[in-house]
Amino acid sequence: MVKELLENFNPQDYVGILAFITVLVALVVSLTSYPAIINVAIAKNLMDDPDARSSHSGKVPNLGGIGMYIGIVVPITIVGALLDTKSLLLILGCITLLFFLGLKDDILVLSPRKKFIGQLFAALLLIVFTDTRISGLSGIMDITIMPYWISVIFTLFVYLLIINAFNLIDGIDGLAAMLALMASCAFCYLFYKTVDISMVVLSSAVIGVLIPFLFLNFSRRKKMFMGDTGSMILGFIISVFVIRFIDNSESTIGSTYRNSSPVITLAILFFPLLDTLRIFFIRLIILKSSPFVADKNHLHHRFLSLGFSHAKTTLIIVIINIFLILLAISCIDIDIHYQLFALLFTGILLYSTCFVYNWLKKKSKKSI
């Protein structure tokens, strides 16, 4: 009877149910895992020690990425069995590789070069075996179809950029997790609309592990960080969403998002990419230092310097980013260059408003 049900099972008829089950399983698994991980981290003194650039005080367990990994793998293994797709298996293999790299970095220390090689290998593995890559940019700068090797190199660059962007913004409570949750919800909706069931299930699993993590990340008594393990896994999965969405939209004639997918993905990742490009410019051009040497020049540190708390800073950034996503989706019918201009102008303006207001306020006080 079960065999007959599975043979006649059509996932497309039950996308909502599959997403709900995935979220539920991920929630249960992560809720069970996180407290145990905190206890082990405290018992074995596997904690994050604050230093001069830290925005927190006291030792905090930084192995939240372990719970995220378990909470994603278990529901994907269970629900993925109903989908008969090799892409999820390859993704699980890649995040397993990144999991061990991140874990070593969280417990011991891993050089940026080794992390970079691991990220490059995981991304290349997925590109080669699934042939999922960015082959065009919907006509931005007249780029419609790229030659194969240029497409592969550009896709690798996108993977590395997004993975490291999420690593870099993980500097205050809730920020990386909230932005990842927002991105996962947005992509879950987009993949639901485009009937990409595997990605709906994967994004649902990420949503399920992030909700309980956020409560711990904001907690004062049982605080937990995701560490490099969590930020690399989340960055990799979200880069998969970006590349899969653009590739599907570009290759599907008549797709709703065919002429707007690059701008929509840019809107979803606007803050992480803006902060990453800004911090690389400051470190390389102004400070003449390595882009991987940590400092307190991030935008979220600037918000903290204005007097905002961690929670308020995270809330402001996420609200602005949600507005940018809605703006991008509402502009899909106009020329893509106008879409891009509207997004860049509005995004930079909104994220600069607080700092311009504070500068004007200080200037007016001096003049009195």
C-alpha positions in Angstrom: 0.0 0.0 0.0 2.8 2.4 1.0 4.7 1.5 -2.2 1.6 2.3 -4.3 1.1 5.6 -2.6 4.7 6.6 -3.2 4.5 5.5 -6.9 1.4 7.7 -7.4 2.7 10.6 -5.3 3.1 13.8 -7.3 5.1 16.4 -5.3 3.7 19.3 -7.3 0.2 18.6 -5.8 1.5 18.9 -2.3 4.1 21.7 -2.3 2.5 23.6 0.6 2.3 20.4 2.7 5.9 19.4 2.0 7.1 22.9 2.9 5.1 22.8 6.2 6.5 19.3 7.1 10.0 20.5 6.3 9.7 23.6 8.5 8.2 21.5 11.3 10.9 18.8 11.3 13.6 21.5 11.1 12.1 23.3 14.1 11.9 20.1 16.2 15.4 18.9 15.3 17.0 22.3 15.9 15.0 23.0 19.1 16.3 19.7 20.4 19.9 20.2 19.2 20.6 23.8 20.3 20.3 23.3 24.1 22.5 20.2 24.0 25.1 22.1 21.9 25.1 25.0 24.4 25.7 22.6 27.3 28.6 20.8 25.5 30.2 24.1 24.5 30.1 25.4 28.1 31.3 22.1 29.5 34.2 21.9 27.1 34.9 25.7 27.1 34.2 25.9 23.4 33.3 29.6 23.6 33.8 32.9 21.7 36.1 35.2 23.7 35.4 38.9 23.2 38.2 41.1 21.9 38.7 44.7 21.0 36.5 44.5 17.9 33.7 42.5 19.6 30.3 44.1 20.2 29.5 41.8 23.1 30.9 41.0 26.5 31.5 37.7 28.2 32.1 34.2 26.7 29.4 32.9 24.4 29.0 29.4 22.8 29.7 29.8 19.0 28.7 26.4 17.7 25.2 27.2 16.6 26.2 26.2 13.1 26.2 22.5 14.3 22.5 22.8 15.2 21.8 24.5 11.8 23.6 21.7 9.9 21.7 19.0 11.7 18.4 20.8 11.5 18.8 21.2 7.7 20.2 17.7 6.9 17.5 15.7 8.7 14.4 17.2 7.0 16.1 17.4 3.6 17.0 13.7 3.9 13.4 12.8 4.9 11.4 15.0 2.6 14.0 14.9 -0.2 13.5 11.2 -0.5 10.0 11.9 -1.9 11.4 14.3 -4.5 13.9 12.0 -6.3 16.3 14.8 -7.0 20.1 14.6 -7.1 20.5 18.4 -6.6 19.6 18.2 -3.0 22.0 15.3 -2.4 24.8 17.3 -4.0 23.9 20.4 -1.9 24.0 18.3 1.3 27.4 17.0 0.3 28.7 20.5 -0.3 27.4 21.9 3.0 28.9 18.9 4.8 32.3 19.9 3.4 31.7 23.5 4.5 30.4 22.3 7.9 33.7 20.6 8.7 35.8 23.6 7.5 33.7 26.0 9.6 33.8 23.7 12.7 37.6 23.5 12.6 37.7 27.3 12.3 35.3 27.8 15.2 37.1 25.3 17.5 40.7 25.9 16.4 41.8 28.3 13.6 41.6 27.9 9.9 43.5 30.2 7.5 41.5 32.3 5.0 43.3 30.5 2.2 42.1 27.1 3.3 38.5 28.3 3.7 38.7 29.9 0.3 39.8 26.7 -1.3 37.1 24.7 0.4 34.4 27.2 -0.7 35.8 27.2 -4.2 35.7 23.4 -4.3 32.1 23.1 -3.0 30.9 25.7 -5.5 32.7 24.1 -8.4 31.3 20.7 -7.5 27.8 21.9 -7.7 28.3 23.8 -10.9 30.0 20.9 -12.7 27.5 18.1 -11.6 24.3 20.1 -11.9 25.3 22.7 -14.6 23.4 25.3 -12.6 25.1 28.6 -13.4 24.5 32.2 -14.3 24.5 32.2 -18.1 23.1 35.7 -18.6 22.1 38.9 -16.8 18.7 39.6 -18.5 20.3 42.2 -20.7 22.1 44.3 -18.1 24.9 46.0 -20.0 23.6 44.0 -23.0 24.8 40.7 -21.4 22.2 38.1 -22.4 24.3 34.9 -22.9 27.9 34.4 -21.6 30.4 31.9 -23.0 30.5 28.8 -20.9 33.8 29.4 -19.1 33.0 33.0 -18.4 29.7 31.8 -17.0 31.4 29.3 -14.8 34.0 31.8 -13.5 31.3 34.5 -12.8 29.1 31.9 -11.0 32.1 30.9 -8.8 32.7 34.6 -8.0 29.0 34.9 -7.0 29.3 31.9 -4.7 32.4 33.2 -3.0 31.0 36.8 -2.7 27.8 35.7 -1.0 29.4 33.1 1.3 31.9 35.7 2.6 29.3 38.4 2.7 27.3 36.5 5.3 30.5 35.7 7.2 31.4 39.4 7.3 27.9 40.7 8.5 27.8 38.2 11.4 29.0 40.9 13.8 26.0 41.7 16.0 23.1 39.8 17.5 20.5 38.6 15.0 21.8 40.4 11.9 23.1 37.5 9.7 20.3 35.2 10.9 17.6 37.7 10.2 18.9 38.5 6.8 19.2 34.8 6.0 15.7 34.2 7.3 14.4 37.1 5.2 16.2 35.8 2.1 15.0 32.3 2.6 11.4 33.4 3.0 11.7 35.5 -0.2 13.2 32.7 -2.2 10.7 30.2 -0.8 7.9 32.4 -2.2 9.7 32.8 -5.6 10.5 29.1 -5.9 6.9 28.3 -5.0 5.7 30.6 -7.8 8.1 29.0 -10.3 7.3 25.5 -9.0 10.9 24.6 -8.0 9.9 22.1 -5.3 13.5 21.1 -4.3 14.4 24.7 -3.5 11.1 25.3 -1.7 11.9 22.4 0.6 15.5 23.6 1.1 14.4 27.1 1.9 11.8 25.8 4.3 14.4 23.8 6.2 16.6 27.0 6.6 13.5 28.9 7.9 12.9 26.1 10.4 16.4 26.2 11.9 16.7 30.0 12.0 13.5 30.8 13.9 14.7 29.0 17.2 18.3 30.1 16.6 17.2 33.8 16.6 15.6 33.4 20.1 18.9 32.1 21.4 21.0 34.7 19.5 19.0 37.5 21.1 18.9 35.8 24.5 20.8 37.2 27.5 20.9 34.1 29.6 21.4 31.3 27.0 23.0 33.2 24.1 24.5 31.4 21.2 26.4 32.4 18.0 26.3 30.6 14.7 30.0 30.9 14.2 31.8 30.4 10.9 30.1 27.0 10.6 26.7 28.6 10.5 27.6 31.7 8.4 29.3 29.6 5.7 26.4 27.1 5.5 23.9 29.9 5.2 25.9 31.9 2.7 26.4 28.8 0.5 22.7 27.8 0.6 21.6 31.4 -0.2 24.1 31.6 -3.1 22.5 28.3 -4.4 19.1 30.0 -4.2 20.5 33.1 -6.1 22.1 31.0 -8.9 19.2 28.6 -9.2 16.6 31.4 -9.4 18.6 33.3 -12.1 19.4 30.2 -14.1 15.8 29.0 -14.0 14.4 32.4 -14.9 16.8 32.9 -17.7 16.3 29.5 -19.3 12.5 29.4 -19.1 10.8 31.2 -21.9 7.7 33.0 -20.6 9.0 33.1 -17.0 7.5 35.9 -14.9 11.0 36.9 -13.7 13.0 36.3 -16.8 13.7 40.1 -17.3 14.2 40.9 -13.7 15.8 38.0 -11.8 19.3 39.6 -11.3 17.7 42.7 -9.9 15.4 40.8 -7.5 18.3 38.7 -6.2 20.4 41.9 -5.7 17.5 43.4 -3.8 17.3 40.3 -1.5 21.0 40.5 -0.8 21.3 44.3 -0.9 22.7 44.9 2.6 25.2 42.0 2.7 26.6 42.9 -0.7 26.6 46.7 0.0 28.4 46.2 3.3 30.9 43.7 1.8 31.8 45.9 -1.1 32.1 49.0 1.2 34.3 47.2 3.7 36.6 45.8 1.0 37.0 49.3 -0.4 37.8 50.8 3.0 40.4 48.0 3.8 42.1 47.8 0.4 42.0 51.4 -0.8 41.8 53.6 2.3 43.5 51.5 5.0 45.8 49.6 2.6 45.3 46.4 4.7 44.1 42.9 4.0 40.3 42.6 3.3 40.2 39.7 5.7 41.5 41.5 8.8 38.5 42.2 11.0 37.7 45.7 12.2 34.7 47.8 13.3 34.1 49.7 10.0 31.0 47.7 9.1 27.7 49.5 8.6 26.2 47.7 11.5 29.0 49.1 13.7 28.1 52.5 12.5 24.5 52.0 13.5 25.7 51.0 17.0 27.8 54.1 17.2 24.6 56.2 16.6 23.2 54.7 19.8 21.0 51.9 18.4 20.9 48.6 20.2 21.7 45.3 18.4 18.0 44.5 18.1 17.1 47.9 16.7 20.0 47.9 14.3 19.0 44.5 13.0 15.3 45.6 12.7 16.1 48.8 10.8 18.4 47.0 8.3 15.9 44.2 7.7 12.9 46.5 7.3 14.8 48.5 4.7 15.9 45.4 2.9 12.3 44.1 2.8 11.2 47.4 1.3 13.8 47.0 -1.4 12.6 43.5 -2.2 9.0 44.7 -2.6 10.3 47.6 -4.8 12.2 45.2 -7.0 9.2 42.8 -7.4 6.9 45.7 -8.2 9.2 47.0 -11.0 9.6 43.7 -12.9 7.7 45.0 -16.0 9.9 48.0 -16.7 13.3 48.1 -18.4 15.9 46.2 -16.4 18.3 49.2 -16.4 15.6 51.4 -14.8 14.9 48.6 -12.3 18.6 48.5 -11.4 18.9 52.3 -11.1 15.8 52.5 -8.9 17.1 49.8 -6.6 20.6 51.2 -6.2 19.5 54.7 -5.7 16.8 53.8 -3.2 18.9 51.3 -1.3 21.9 53.6 -0.9 19.7 56.5 0.0 17.7 54.6 2.7 20.8 53.1 4.3 22.6 56.5 4.3 19.6 58.4 5.8 20.5 57.8 9.5 24.1 58.8 9.0 23.3 61.9 7.0 20.7 62.9 9.7 23.3 62.4 12.5 25.9 64.4 10.6 23.4 67.3 10.1 22.4 67.1 13.7 26.1 67.4 14.9 26.7 70.2 12.4 23.7 72.2 13.7 24.8 71.7 17.3 28.3 73.1 16.5 26.9 76.1 14.8 24.7 77.1 17.8 
